């Protein structure tokens, strides 16, 4: 995964079962919290196998 927030640590993008897309800023030790919702739940995201 690329570094989307400029801290030189790869970040994670996920698609949740409700179809929402979330961003998790990578950290040197852990991914924290429930991420930031980037795209609200949408049915077309439920059928995607991967992003990127």
Backbone as a chain_set.jsonl record, in Angstrom:
{"seq": "XXXXXXXXXXXXXXXXXXXXXXXXXXXXXXXXXXXXXXXXXXXXXXXXXXXX", "coords": {"N": [[0.837, -1.178, 0.0], [0.436, 2.273, -0.67], [1.879, 5.281, 0.8], [-0.303, 7.459, 1.986], [-0.562, 9.695, 3.592], [1.849, 10.989, 3.937], [3.789, 10.297, 5.931], [5.779, 8.473, 5.574], [5.152, 5.838, 6.134], [3.462, 2.953, 5.129], [-0.053, 3.023, 4.401], [-3.419, 1.844, 5.119], [-6.252, 0.886, 3.272], [-9.637, 0.057, 3.481], [-12.533, -1.907, 2.647], [-15.582, -2.077, 4.048], [-18.08, -4.435, 5.207], [-20.527, -3.175, 4.914], [-20.223, -1.664, 2.691], [-18.851, 0.708, 2.914], [-15.92, 2.748, 2.545], [-12.867, 2.866, 4.172], [-10.116, 4.616, 5.663], [-7.024, 3.94, 7.112], [-4.499, 5.29, 8.879], [-1.225, 4.285, 8.717], [0.991, 3.251, 11.3], [4.082, 3.277, 13.127], [3.972, 1.203, 14.904], [1.298, 0.234, 15.264], [-2.051, -0.012, 13.847], [-4.595, 2.2, 14.475], [-7.815, 2.643, 16.097], [-11.054, 3.032, 14.442], [-10.655, 3.818, 11.897], [-10.988, 6.268, 9.205], [-13.9, 7.25, 7.687], [-14.096, 7.364, 4.273], [-15.645, 7.035, 2.006], [-19.084, 6.863, 2.041], [-21.39, 4.183, 2.953], [-22.072, 2.175, 0.141], [-23.656, 0.274, -2.332], [-22.253, -0.687, -4.61], [-19.59, -0.937, -3.817], [-19.545, -3.222, -2.313], [-19.119, -5.393, -3.954], [-16.525, -5.318, -4.822], [-13.302, -6.65, -5.17], [-10.745, -5.8, -4.626], [-8.906, -2.763, -3.934], [-7.033, -0.269, -5.576]], "CA": [[0.0, 0.0, 0.0], [1.211, 3.515, -0.666], [1.783, 6.2, 1.936], [-1.227, 8.51, 1.559], [-0.544, 10.878, 4.452], [3.17, 11.61, 3.943], [4.648, 10.024, 7.087], [6.723, 7.419, 5.147], [4.679, 4.535, 6.596], [2.314, 2.56, 4.302], [-1.372, 3.136, 5.005], [-4.338, 0.773, 4.738], [-7.607, 1.235, 2.843], [-10.489, -1.122, 3.604], [-13.948, -1.837, 2.279], [-16.317, -2.803, 5.075], [-19.199, -5.232, 4.694], [-21.659, -2.3, 4.575], [-19.882, -0.968, 1.454], [-18.116, 1.95, 3.151], [-14.47, 2.679, 2.362], [-12.213, 3.517, 5.308], [-8.679, 4.857, 5.605], [-6.31, 3.759, 8.373], [-3.119, 5.776, 8.781], [-0.275, 3.323, 9.277], [1.894, 3.763, 12.324], [5.283, 2.45, 13.255], [3.708, 0.024, 15.73], [-0.072, -0.283, 15.164], [-3.137, 0.747, 13.225], [-5.476, 2.466, 15.612], [-9.189, 3.094, 15.92], [-11.924, 2.436, 13.421], [-10.354, 4.427, 10.62], [-11.754, 7.426, 8.779], [-14.767, 6.902, 6.561], [-13.809, 8.181, 3.101], [-16.839, 6.903, 1.168], [-20.213, 6.316, 2.798], [-21.854, 2.895, 2.436], [-22.608, 2.157, -1.219], [-23.771, -1.13, -2.717], [-21.267, -1.126, -5.61], [-18.329, -1.298, -3.174], [-19.651, -4.566, -1.716], [-18.704, -6.412, -4.915], [-15.131, -5.111, -5.215], [-12.371, -7.604, -4.568], [-9.566, -5.047, -4.168], [-8.787, -1.37, -4.346], [-5.639, 0.108, -5.823]], "C": [[0.882, 1.241, 0.0], [1.019, 4.298, 0.636], [0.925, 7.388, 1.504], [-1.136, 9.782, 2.393], [0.851, 11.475, 4.667], [4.061, 11.347, 5.137], [5.658, 8.904, 6.823], [6.381, 6.038, 5.668], [3.48, 4.157, 5.733], [1.007, 2.628, 5.089], [-2.281, 2.042, 4.472], [-5.697, 1.365, 4.38], [-8.436, -0.039, 2.94], [-11.874, -0.843, 3.055], [-14.679, -2.698, 3.297], [-17.507, -3.527, 4.462], [-20.419, -4.384, 4.345], [-21.398, -1.503, 3.292], [-19.173, 0.353, 1.667], [-16.619, 1.702, 2.966], [-13.836, 3.481, 3.485], [-10.712, 3.579, 5.101], [-8.101, 4.702, 7.004], [-4.875, 4.235, 8.157], [-2.202, 4.764, 9.447], [0.604, 4.001, 10.307], [3.099, 2.847, 12.426], [5.022, 1.194, 14.08], [2.322, -0.569, 15.509], [-0.937, 0.565, 14.249], [-4.141, 0.981, 14.335], [-6.884, 2.857, 15.174], [-9.951, 2.405, 14.815], [-11.713, 3.06, 12.052], [-11.241, 5.634, 10.345], [-12.593, 7.031, 7.586], [-14.511, 7.886, 5.426], [-15.011, 8.188, 2.161], [-17.92, 6.234, 1.998], [-20.652, 4.982, 2.193], [-22.514, 3.033, 1.059], [-22.579, 0.72, -1.724], [-22.709, -1.575, -3.722], [-19.913, -1.477, -4.998], [-18.372, -2.703, -2.578], [-19.166, -5.653, -2.651], [-17.25, -6.263, -5.355], [-14.235, -6.084, -4.46], [-11.156, -6.874, -3.981], [-9.668, -3.594, -4.607], [-7.298, -1.124, -4.627], [-5.066, -0.37, -7.096]], "O": [[1.954, 1.249, 0.606], [0.132, 4.015, 1.442], [1.383, 8.233, 0.736], [-1.585, 10.84, 1.953], [1.014, 12.373, 5.493], [5.013, 12.096, 5.356], [6.32, 8.438, 7.75], [7.23, 5.147, 5.649], [2.555, 4.959, 5.607], [0.967, 2.33, 6.283], [-1.953, 1.385, 3.485], [-6.222, 2.226, 5.085], [-7.983, -1.104, 2.522], [-12.327, 0.3, 3.006], [-14.43, -3.899, 3.4], [-17.889, -3.254, 3.324], [-21.263, -4.82, 3.563], [-22.264, -0.745, 2.854], [-18.91, 1.064, 0.698], [-16.121, 0.6, 3.197], [-14.209, 4.628, 3.729], [-10.117, 2.716, 4.455], [-8.624, 5.265, 7.965], [-4.131, 3.664, 7.36], [-2.388, 4.426, 10.616], [0.919, 5.185, 10.191], [3.107, 1.755, 11.858], [5.768, 0.22, 13.972], [2.181, -1.791, 15.563], [-0.6, 1.703, 13.921], [-4.498, 0.051, 15.059], [-7.112, 3.328, 14.06], [-9.558, 1.349, 14.318], [-12.516, 2.848, 11.144], [-12.12, 5.976, 11.135], [-12.072, 6.535, 6.587], [-14.686, 9.093, 5.591], [-15.353, 9.223, 1.588], [-17.703, 5.173, 2.584], [-20.322, 4.685, 1.045], [-23.383, 3.878, 0.843], [-21.576, 0.026, -1.558], [-22.298, -2.735, -3.692], [-19.155, -2.241, -5.596], [-17.322, -3.309, -2.363], [-18.827, -6.743, -2.19], [-16.792, -7.032, -6.2], [-14.402, -6.304, -3.26], [-10.61, -7.29, -2.959], [-10.415, -3.249, -5.523], [-6.427, -1.708, -3.982], [-3.901, -0.101, -7.388]]}, "num_chains": 1, "name": "protein.A"}
